[in-house]
């Protein structure tokens, strides 16, 4: 079993690969189903089974890449119950995404639409609150569930604490990274801003809002990988 510094480095490398795989899968899903969600800067958010597909794009790399690394590198990094844990993780993460984004039929508002709907006025603290909700829902439904299943055949005080600890640490990695980007590019990280072109004309530009979606997605996958493998 890979341990110590080598395990940390492996988790970071696999996290980067997972982020790339997530981007490729979600782009392919948008093209295949003729969707236009992109990086999340648009007025529409994936709801219902669309949100479940988004969830699958995050959990499939977490399921496949660590065993693929084991096969290629001939080193052990996952626990024996990895696939069982991944199956539960895929299911609960899909449910969590629907909870976050809601459904169209029947019309049920998700947490995102209730707390920080697209097009909302600029509000720094509401954005931070939304990132805290993302961190809680994502990492409880993914890292916590996975760690509970792979930790032991029966849940013990030790295995429960390990699952909680890894969930909190990886969730904080995501939350810190997401909030750091908001601060660094504020206010253009949250709302379109007026820019002046070289010819003197002006336009509302949402480039940094779209970049935020890409950055958050990358941080999310790295943090997921840390929570699962470390």
NUNU-60575 format. One record per residue: residue number from 1; residue in three letters; x negated, z negated, y negated of N, C-alpha, C in turn. Coordinates in Angstrom, 3 decimals, m for minus. Example, Ala and Ser with C-alpha at 12.3 -4.5 7.8 and 13.67 -1.06 7.14 Angstrom:
<rs>
seq/type/n.x/n.z/n.y/ca.x/ca.z/ca.y/c.x/c.z/c.y
1/ALA/m13.190/m7.800/5.690/m12.300/m7.800/4.500/m13.200/m7.800/3.300;
2/SER/m12.850/m7.080/2.250/m13.670/m7.140/1.060/m12.900/m7.870/m0.030;
</rs>
This chain:
<rs>
seq/type/n.x/n.z/n.y/ca.x/ca.z/ca.y/c.x/c.z/c.y
1/UNK/m0.843/0.000/1.194/0.000/0.000/0.000/m0.879/0.000/m1.245;
2/UNK/m0.662/0.963/m2.131/m1.413/1.047/m3.383/m1.096/m0.175/m4.228;
3/UNK/m2.118/m0.808/m4.812/m1.891/m2.017/m5.590/m2.817/m2.044/m6.794;
4/UNK/m2.635/m3.067/m7.644/m3.499/m3.275/m8.778/m3.459/m2.154/m9.803;
5/UNK/m4.618/m1.882/m10.399/m4.719/m0.870/m11.448/m4.288/0.503/m10.942;
6/UNK/m4.646/0.808/m9.703/m4.291/2.116/m9.147/m2.780/2.288/m9.081;
7/UNK/m2.055/1.212/m8.772/m0.592/1.287/m8.696/0.014/1.510/m10.082;
8/UNK/m0.551/0.831/m11.096/m0.068/1.015/m12.465/m0.287/2.455/m12.912;
9/UNK/m1.489/2.980/m12.666/m1.799/4.356/m13.050/m0.897/5.338/m12.312;
10/UNK/m0.670/5.091/m11.021/0.195/5.972/m10.234/1.612/5.966/m10.776;
11/UNK/2.118/4.782/m11.135/3.472/4.676/m11.674/3.599/5.436/m12.989;
12/UNK/2.572/5.355/m13.840/2.621/6.059/m15.120/2.582/7.572/m14.918;
13/UNK/1.740/8.029/m13.997/1.668/9.468/m13.711/2.992/9.965/m13.139;
14/UNK/3.521/9.223/m12.176/4.804/9.614/m11.581/5.930/9.523/m12.606;
15/UNK/5.827/8.574/m13.537/6.817/8.481/m14.602/6.806/9.712/m15.484;
16/UNK/5.604/10.202/m15.806/5.503/11.429/m16.584/6.065/12.627/m15.846;
17/UNK/5.781/12.705/m14.543/6.328/13.798/m13.728/7.849/13.683/m13.618;
18/UNK/8.342/12.453/m13.506/9.789/12.239/m13.424/10.468/12.667/m14.725;
19/UNK/9.815/12.394/m15.863/10.365/12.809/m17.152/10.454/14.329/m17.234;
20/UNK/9.398/15.012/m16.775/9.414/16.470/m16.777/10.489/17.006/m15.836;
21/UNK/10.613/16.395/m14.654/11.617/16.834/m13.688/13.030/16.635/m14.233;
22/UNK/13.232/15.508/m14.909/14.547/15.245/m15.515/14.891/16.318/m16.536;
23/UNK/13.930/16.659/m17.404/14.180/17.691/m18.400/14.502/19.032/m17.777;
24/UNK/13.776/19.382/m16.716/14.015/20.661/m16.039/15.384/20.670/m15.368;
25/UNK/15.723/19.591/m14.677/17.010/19.516/m13.985/18.183/19.562/m14.960;
26/UNK/18.085/18.826/m16.063/19.189/18.799/m17.018/19.326/20.149/m17.731;
27/UNK/18.215/20.795/m18.051/18.269/22.138/m18.646/18.896/23.133/m17.667;
28/UNK/18.506/23.012/m16.387/19.075/23.905/m15.366/20.564/23.672/m15.197;
29/UNK/20.993/22.407/m15.240/22.424/22.091/m15.122/23.203/22.666/m16.299;
30/UNK/22.649/22.552/m17.500/23.312/23.122/m18.679/23.459/24.637/m18.555;
31/UNK/22.415/25.277/m18.040/22.462/26.731/m17.879/23.420/27.128/m16.754;
32/UNK/23.372/26.402/m15.633/24.185/26.729/m14.466/25.676/26.586/m14.774;
33/UNK/26.047/25.494/m15.455/27.459/25.227/m15.742/27.896/25.747/m17.112;
34/UNK/26.964/26.425/m17.798/27.250/26.966/m19.125/27.634/25.863/m20.109;
35/UNK/26.896/24.763/m20.070/27.093/23.657/m21.002/26.135/23.824/m22.180;
36/UNK/26.390/23.062/m23.234/25.513/23.121/m24.408/25.217/21.721/m24.941;
37/UNK/25.028/20.775/m24.031/24.728/19.406/m24.459/23.312/19.286/m25.008;
38/UNK/22.392/20.014/m24.407/21.019/20.006/m24.891/20.412/18.621/m24.897;
39/UNK/19.799/18.273/m26.037/19.091/16.997/m26.148/19.980/15.861/m26.627;
40/UNK/21.259/16.132/m26.829/22.166/15.072/m27.254/22.399/15.008/m28.749;
41/UNK/21.926/16.016/m29.495/22.105/16.008/m30.946/23.432/16.628/m31.369;
42/UNK/24.114/17.297/m30.446/25.355/17.974/m30.773/26.540/17.023/m30.867;
43/UNK/27.707/17.565/m31.227/28.902/16.731/m31.395/29.541/16.311/m30.074;
44/UNK/29.186/16.974/m28.974/29.784/16.678/m27.676/28.826/15.886/m26.795;
45/UNK/29.382/14.965/m26.036/28.615/14.199/m25.063/29.171/14.462/m23.669;
46/UNK/28.329/14.446/m22.636/28.829/14.670/m21.277/29.746/13.536/m20.852;
47/UNK/30.914/13.901/m20.340/31.884/12.903/m19.910/32.319/13.189/m18.473;
48/UNK/32.864/12.176/m17.811/33.358/12.360/m16.456/32.278/12.840/m15.508;
49/UNK/32.599/13.900/m14.750/31.633/14.390/m13.770/30.416/15.023/m14.444;
50/UNK/30.557/15.443/m15.701/29.394/15.944/m16.444/28.371/14.816/m16.620;
51/UNK/28.879/13.621/m16.925/27.994/12.465/m17.061/27.367/12.102/m15.720;
52/UNK/28.127/12.278/m14.639/27.587/12.001/m13.303/26.454/12.971/m12.966;
53/UNK/26.582/14.227/m13.396/25.507/15.200/m13.190/24.266/14.794/m13.994;
54/UNK/24.478/14.352/m15.228/23.360/13.854/m16.034/22.657/12.704/m15.316;
55/UNK/23.452/11.808/m14.749/22.880/10.685/m14.005/22.061/11.170/m12.817;
56/UNK/22.573/12.155/m12.100/21.869/12.681/m10.938/20.524/13.283/m11.326;
57/UNK/20.471/13.869/m12.524/19.212/14.444/m13.002/18.155/13.366/m13.259;
58/UNK/18.589/12.121/m13.490/17.630/11.029/m13.688/17.244/10.365/m12.370;
59/UNK/18.183/10.256/m11.441/17.909/9.505/m10.214/17.258/10.345/m9.113;
60/UNK/17.486/11.648/m9.103/16.855/12.485/m8.072/15.326/12.445/m8.152;
61/UNK/14.724/12.600/m9.345/13.260/12.493/m9.403/12.749/11.139/m8.936;
62/UNK/13.486/10.060/m9.229/13.076/8.728/m8.801/13.146/8.587/m7.287;
63/UNK/14.045/9.344/m6.677/14.208/9.307/m5.220/13.153/10.137/m4.511;
64/UNK/12.827/11.305/m5.066/12.000/12.281/m4.363/10.509/12.146/m4.661;
65/UNK/10.153/11.906/m5.913/8.741/11.966/m6.300/7.855/10.905/m5.632;
66/UNK/8.264/9.635/m5.554/7.366/8.656/m4.901/7.056/8.998/m3.444;
67/UNK/8.058/9.354/m2.604/7.707/9.763/m1.237/6.859/11.035/m1.198;
68/UNK/7.099/11.947/m2.142/6.277/13.160/m2.200/4.825/12.807/m2.507;
69/UNK/4.634/11.841/m3.393/3.279/11.365/m3.678/2.636/10.787/m2.423;
70/UNK/3.394/9.990/m1.683/2.869/9.415/m0.446/2.424/10.505/0.518;
71/UNK/3.228/11.548/0.643/2.919/12.627/1.576/1.653/13.377/1.163;
72/UNK/1.509/13.617/m0.141/0.361/14.388/m0.629/m0.913/13.548/m0.665;
73/UNK/m0.799/12.317/m1.182/m1.978/11.473/m1.363/m2.332/10.654/m0.135;
74/UNK/m1.426/10.604/0.846/m1.643/9.795/2.054/m1.837/8.315/1.711;
75/UNK/m1.095/7.857/0.703/m1.125/6.456/0.302/0.298/5.935/0.194;
76/UNK/0.497/4.658/0.502/1.835/4.065/0.462/2.111/3.468/m0.910;
77/UNK/3.296/3.771/m1.447/3.677/3.208/m2.741/5.119/2.712/m2.753;
78/UNK/5.953/3.144/m1.800/7.347/2.703/m1.776/7.588/1.800/m0.564;
79/UNK/8.598/0.961/m0.674/8.949/0.057/0.405/9.782/0.777/1.459;
80/UNK/9.864/0.235/2.677/10.558/0.923/3.775/12.014/1.283/3.479;
81/UNK/12.687/0.499/2.639/14.108/0.755/2.366/14.314/1.633/1.121;
82/UNK/13.306/2.414/0.771/13.385/3.231/m0.446/14.606/4.138/m0.464;
83/UNK/14.866/4.840/0.611/15.979/5.794/0.602/17.327/5.083/0.554;
84/UNK/17.415/3.941/1.193/18.664/3.177/1.105/18.876/2.692/m0.331;
85/UNK/17.797/2.156/m0.910/17.884/1.715/m2.298/18.227/2.861/m3.236;
86/UNK/17.658/4.026/m2.980/17.921/5.198/m3.819/19.374/5.637/m3.706;
87/UNK/19.947/5.566/m2.506/21.341/5.961/m2.321/22.266/5.075/m3.145;
88/UNK/22.053/3.773/m3.081/22.863/2.853/m3.895/22.623/3.097/m5.375;
89/UNK/21.362/3.328/m5.752/21.007/3.581/m7.145/21.706/4.831/m7.674;
90/UNK/21.717/5.891/m6.893/22.370/7.136/m7.316/23.847/6.896/m7.589;
91/UNK/24.505/6.141/m6.711/25.934/5.873/m6.861/26.212/5.005/m8.088;
92/UNK/25.510/3.888/m8.208/25.793/2.970/m9.317/25.375/3.559/m10.666;
93/UNK/24.310/4.343/m10.685/23.891/4.977/m11.936/24.923/5.998/m12.402;
94/UNK/25.532/6.732/m11.478/26.579/7.695/m11.838/27.787/6.976/m12.438;
95/UNK/28.169/5.856/m11.829/29.283/5.065/m12.359/28.942/4.546/m13.755;
96/UNK/27.702/4.099/m13.916/27.266/3.578/m15.210/27.291/4.650/m16.292;
97/UNK/26.901/5.876/m15.952/26.941/6.967/m16.935/28.371/7.267/m17.369;
98/UNK/29.301/7.218/m16.436/30.704/7.425/m16.798/31.185/6.281/m17.686;
99/UNK/30.749/5.058/m17.393/31.081/3.916/m18.242/30.537/4.117/m19.654;
100/UNK/29.344/4.669/m19.766/28.735/4.890/m21.076/29.434/5.989/m21.859;
101/UNK/29.790/7.082/m21.178/30.282/8.268/m21.879/31.774/8.527/m21.731;
102/UNK/32.449/7.816/m20.820/33.886/7.975/m20.678/34.285/9.202/m19.891;
103/UNK/35.581/9.497/m19.927/36.127/10.648/m19.204/37.073/11.429/m20.115;
104/UNK/37.299/12.691/m19.769/38.221/13.525/m20.539/39.636/13.466/m19.977;
105/UNK/39.738/13.434/m18.645/41.057/13.375/m17.998/41.024/12.336/m16.889;
106/UNK/41.659/11.187/m17.054/42.380/10.737/m18.264/41.408/10.449/m19.402;
107/UNK/41.933/10.450/m20.615/41.092/10.250/m21.788/40.704/8.784/m21.904;
108/UNK/39.460/8.471/m21.527/38.952/7.108/m21.603/37.667/7.124/m22.410;
109/UNK/37.630/6.325/m23.469/36.432/6.251/m24.297/35.346/5.451/m23.597;
110/UNK/34.135/5.979/m23.615/32.999/5.248/m23.076/32.410/4.315/m24.129;
111/UNK/31.429/3.547/m23.732/30.795/2.606/m24.652/30.150/3.314/m25.837;
112/UNK/29.557/4.484/m25.584/28.912/5.224/m26.673/29.930/5.612/m27.743;
113/UNK/31.075/6.134/m27.318/32.102/6.555/m28.273/32.712/5.376/m29.018;
114/UNK/32.707/4.218/m28.401/33.270/3.035/m29.051/32.296/2.401/m30.043;
115/UNK/31.031/2.400/m29.696/30.033/1.716/m30.527/29.401/2.646/m31.555;
116/UNK/28.994/3.832/m31.124/28.251/4.739/m32.006/28.617/6.189/m31.701;
117/UNK/29.833/6.600/m32.063/30.255/7.968/m31.751/29.448/9.011/m32.506;
118/UNK/29.297/10.220/m31.947/28.570/11.282/m32.654/29.188/11.544/m34.020;
119/UNK/28.333/11.756/m35.000/28.818/12.013/m36.348/29.075/10.768/m37.170;
120/UNK/28.745/9.587/m36.627/28.962/8.347/m37.362/28.042/8.267/m38.575;
121/UNK/28.468/7.554/m39.626/27.582/7.352/m40.792/26.317/6.607/m40.388;
122/UNK/25.296/6.751/m41.210/24.015/6.114/m40.940/24.175/4.595/m40.883;
123/UNK/23.702/4.002/m39.762/23.764/2.551/m39.590/22.647/2.147/m38.634;
124/UNK/21.570/1.618/m39.184/20.396/1.282/m38.393/20.719/0.271/m37.301;
125/UNK/21.400/m0.802/m37.640/21.635/m1.877/m36.675/22.614/m1.458/m35.588;
126/UNK/23.528/m0.577/m35.917/24.429/m0.065/m34.875/23.654/0.789/m33.877;
127/UNK/22.684/1.548/m34.381/21.848/2.356/m33.488/21.019/1.465/m32.569;
128/UNK/20.475/0.379/m33.108/19.705/m0.563/m32.296/20.612/m1.216/m31.252;
129/UNK/21.827/m1.569/m31.663/22.785/m2.144/m30.718/23.080/m1.175/m29.580;
130/UNK/23.199/0.112/m29.914/23.477/1.107/m28.893/22.315/1.246/m27.927;
131/UNK/21.100/1.177/m28.419/19.936/1.250/m27.534/19.898/0.038/m26.599;
132/UNK/20.309/m1.132/m27.109/20.370/m2.328/m26.259/21.409/m2.155/m25.163;
133/UNK/22.527/m1.520/m25.497/23.567/m1.257/m24.492/23.049/m0.263/m23.456;
134/UNK/22.400/0.796/m23.931/21.795/1.765/m23.002/20.836/1.058/m22.046;
135/UNK/19.948/0.242/m22.594/18.959/m0.447/m21.768/19.633/m1.327/m20.720;
136/UNK/20.648/m2.063/m21.132/21.329/m2.966/m20.206/22.030/m2.200/m19.097;
137/UNK/22.842/m1.223/m19.476/23.635/m0.485/m18.490/22.744/0.342/m17.573;
138/UNK/21.791/1.071/m18.150/20.925/1.933/m17.342/20.087/1.130/m16.347;
139/UNK/19.468/0.066/m16.806/18.495/m0.610/m15.952/19.141/m1.576/m14.966;
140/UNK/20.309/m2.097/m15.293/21.039/m2.884/m14.297/21.546/m1.979/m13.179;
141/UNK/22.072/m0.816/m13.554/22.653/0.088/m12.551/21.598/0.822/m11.730;
142/UNK/20.372/0.883/m12.234/19.320/1.644/m11.542/18.255/0.716/m10.957;
143/UNK/17.463/0.095/m11.795/16.345/m0.726/m11.321/16.839/m1.964/m10.572;
144/UNK/17.802/m2.683/m11.140/18.275/m3.910/m10.505/18.883/m3.619/m9.136;
145/UNK/19.741/m2.610/m9.079/20.385/m2.262/m7.800/19.329/m1.840/m6.782;
146/UNK/18.405/m0.990/m7.189/17.347/m0.532/m6.278/16.538/m1.707/m5.753;
147/UNK/16.099/m2.592/m6.644/15.248/m3.710/m6.238/16.000/m4.698/m5.336;
148/UNK/17.268/m4.889/m5.567/18.059/m5.772/m4.711/18.132/m5.216/m3.289;
149/UNK/18.324/m3.908/m3.185/18.470/m3.284/m1.860/17.147/m3.244/m1.114;
150/UNK/16.060/m2.874/m1.790/14.774/m2.731/m1.095/14.034/m4.054/m0.947;
151/UNK/14.451/m5.083/m1.689/13.727/m6.343/m1.688/13.710/m7.040/m0.358;
152/UNK/14.835/m7.054/0.325/14.918/m7.714/1.630/16.250/m7.361/2.263;
153/UNK/16.351/m7.598/3.563/17.599/m7.329/4.275/18.717/m8.258/3.781;
154/UNK/18.350/m9.470/3.388/19.306/m10.421/2.836/18.823/m10.874/1.465;
155/UNK/19.754/m11.046/0.556/19.399/m11.447/m0.798/19.008/m12.918/m0.815;
156/UNK/17.817/m13.193/m1.325/17.322/m14.555/m1.452/17.074/m14.855/m2.931;
157/UNK/16.801/m16.117/m3.218/16.492/m16.486/m4.603/15.268/m15.745/m5.112;
158/UNK/14.276/m15.583/m4.241/13.039/m14.886/m4.621/13.309/m13.412/m4.897;
159/UNK/14.016/m12.742/m3.991/14.281/m11.308/m4.171/15.171/m11.067/m5.387;
160/UNK/16.113/m11.984/m5.644/16.974/m11.860/m6.825/16.158/m11.996/m8.100;
161/UNK/15.252/m12.964/m8.132/14.430/m13.166/m9.323/13.510/m11.972/m9.554;
162/UNK/12.924/m11.429/m8.488/12.056/m10.260/m8.628/12.843/m9.082/m9.210;
163/UNK/14.063/m8.893/m8.720/14.899/m7.800/m9.223/15.233/m7.991/m10.697;
164/UNK/15.560/m9.220/m11.084/15.871/m9.507/m12.485/14.646/m9.293/m13.364;
165/UNK/13.501/m9.788/m12.908/12.262/m9.672/m13.668/11.889/m8.215/m13.915;
166/UNK/11.932/m7.401/m12.870/11.566/m5.989/m13.010/12.579/m5.239/m13.872;
167/UNK/13.844/m5.630/m13.782/14.870/m5.004/m14.620/14.633/m5.312/m16.085;
168/UNK/14.336/m6.549/m16.397/14.104/m6.950/m17.789/12.858/m6.278/m18.351;
169/UNK/11.773/m6.279/m17.589/10.515/m5.696/m18.075/10.670/m4.202/m18.338;
170/UNK/11.217/m3.478/m17.370/11.359/m2.027/m17.547/12.385/m1.699/m18.631;
171/UNK/13.453/m2.506/m18.719/14.442/m2.295/m19.775/13.846/m2.512/m21.150;
172/UNK/12.966/m3.510/m21.283/12.308/m3.761/m22.562/11.342/m2.639/m22.933;
173/UNK/10.707/m2.040/m21.927/9.833/m0.889/m22.201/10.645/0.229/m22.855;
174/UNK/11.807/0.523/m22.290/12.663/1.563/m22.855/13.167/1.172/m24.240;
175/UNK/13.707/m0.040/m24.353/14.292/m0.488/m25.617/13.263/m0.479/m26.734;
176/UNK/12.065/m0.960/m26.457/11.001/m0.994/m27.466/10.605/0.415/m27.892;
177/UNK/10.446/1.305/m26.902/10.070/2.680/m27.220/11.141/3.396/m28.021;
178/UNK/12.416/3.227/m27.626/13.520/3.896/m28.313/13.648/3.397/m29.749;
179/UNK/13.552/2.093/m29.942/13.667/1.527/m31.286/12.467/1.903/m32.154;
180/UNK/11.302/2.016/m31.548/10.106/2.406/m32.297/10.271/3.802/m32.881;
181/UNK/10.850/4.710/m32.109/11.065/6.063/m32.629/12.069/6.049/m33.770;
182/UNK/13.139/5.263/m33.628/14.136/5.170/m34.694/13.474/4.730/m35.992;
183/UNK/12.615/3.713/m35.901/11.943/3.182/m37.087/10.964/4.201/m37.663;
184/UNK/10.180/4.828/m36.801/9.140/5.757/m37.262/9.718/6.967/m37.990;
185/UNK/10.869/7.460/m37.542/11.449/8.660/m38.148/12.726/8.370/m38.932;
186/UNK/12.958/7.109/m39.267/14.176/6.732/m39.978/14.186/7.344/m41.385;
187/UNK/15.321/7.903/m41.863/16.640/7.962/m41.231/16.897/9.243/m40.439;
188/UNK/15.906/10.188/m40.460/16.138/11.484/m39.814/16.233/11.375/m38.298;
189/UNK/15.839/10.216/m37.726/15.986/10.019/m36.284/17.435/9.764/m35.889;
190/UNK/18.269/9.421/m36.865/19.657/9.046/m36.568/20.681/10.056/m37.073;
191/UNK/20.421/10.656/m38.211/21.391/11.582/m38.809/20.667/12.816/m39.342;
192/UNK/21.365/13.959/m39.420/20.761/15.130/m40.062/20.419/14.817/m41.517;
193/UNK/19.317/15.364/m41.986/18.891/15.122/m43.372/18.775/16.454/m44.107;
194/UNK/18.910/16.366/m45.419/18.816/17.560/m46.254/17.350/17.929/m46.448;
195/UNK/17.007/19.170/m46.111/15.636/19.650/m46.317/15.662/20.873/m47.227;
196/UNK/14.556/21.095/m47.894/14.432/22.248/m48.784/13.495/23.269/m48.157;
197/UNK/13.969/24.490/m48.025/13.146/25.554/m47.450/12.133/26.060/m48.472;
198/UNK/11.230/26.914/m48.001/10.196/27.470/m48.877/10.779/28.360/m49.976;
199/UNK/11.970/28.942/m49.695/12.595/29.813/m50.699/13.452/29.033/m51.688;
200/UNK/13.474/27.706/m51.562/14.236/26.887/m52.498/15.638/26.518/m52.024;
201/UNK/16.103/27.159/m50.951/17.429/26.835/m50.425/17.365/25.531/m49.629;
202/UNK/18.524/24.951/m49.422/18.583/23.680/m48.694/19.492/23.804/m47.478;
203/UNK/19.269/22.932/m46.503/20.120/22.883/m45.323/20.044/21.502/m44.693;
204/UNK/21.090/21.165/m43.934/21.079/19.926/m43.175/20.370/20.189/m41.849;
205/UNK/19.348/19.410/m41.564/18.520/19.640/m40.383/18.585/18.434/m39.450;
206/UNK/18.866/18.711/m38.165/18.973/17.624/m37.178/17.833/17.676/m36.154;
207/UNK/16.710/18.262/m36.550/15.591/18.433/m35.618/15.125/17.102/m35.049;
208/UNK/14.981/16.097/m35.907/14.436/14.825/m35.444/15.449/14.031/m34.624;
209/UNK/16.733/14.324/m34.810/17.751/13.725/m33.937/17.605/14.289/m32.532;
210/UNK/17.374/15.611/m32.452/17.174/16.248/m31.152/15.887/15.759/m30.497;
211/UNK/14.830/15.607/m31.297/13.565/15.090/m30.755/13.762/13.682/m30.200;
212/UNK/14.591/12.902/m30.869/14.889/11.556/m30.380/15.467/11.593/m28.969;
213/UNK/16.340/12.574/m28.700/16.899/12.709/m27.358/15.820/12.999/m26.326;
214/UNK/14.876/13.863/m26.676/13.786/14.199/m25.766/12.883/12.993/m25.539;
215/UNK/12.512/12.321/m26.634/11.631/11.155/m26.542/12.288/10.045/m25.726;
216/UNK/13.556/9.762/m26.013/14.251/8.707/m25.271/14.357/9.036/m23.787;
217/UNK/14.600/10.316/m23.483/14.674/10.716/m22.082/13.362/10.506/m21.362;
218/UNK/12.265/10.844/m22.036/10.934/10.655/m21.435/10.626/9.174/m21.235;
219/UNK/10.898/8.373/m22.262/10.654/6.922/m22.147/11.521/6.327/m21.053;
220/UNK/12.765/6.776/m20.966/13.686/6.270/m19.950/13.138/6.491/m18.548;
221/UNK/12.642/7.705/m18.273/12.158/8.017/m16.935/10.874/7.260/m16.608;
222/UNK/10.004/7.112/m17.586/8.782/6.330/m17.364/9.136/4.872/m17.076;
223/UNK/10.077/4.328/m17.864/10.482/2.931/m17.666/11.190/2.747/m16.329;
224/UNK/12.026/3.713/m15.931/12.653/3.655/m14.607/11.595/3.584/m13.505;
225/UNK/10.601/4.441/m13.615/9.550/4.508/m12.604/8.770/3.195/m12.550;
226/UNK/8.493/2.629/m13.706/7.818/1.332/m13.747/8.662/0.274/m13.053;
227/UNK/9.958/0.257/m13.338/10.835/m0.741/m12.728/10.964/m0.606/m11.224;
228/UNK/10.858/0.601/m10.730/11.016/0.847/m9.303/9.714/0.625/m8.533;
229/UNK/8.588/1.013/m9.116/7.335/1.007/m8.359/6.439/m0.193/m8.606;
230/UNK/6.568/m0.864/m9.734/5.653/m1.968/m10.027/6.213/m3.307/m9.534;
</rs>
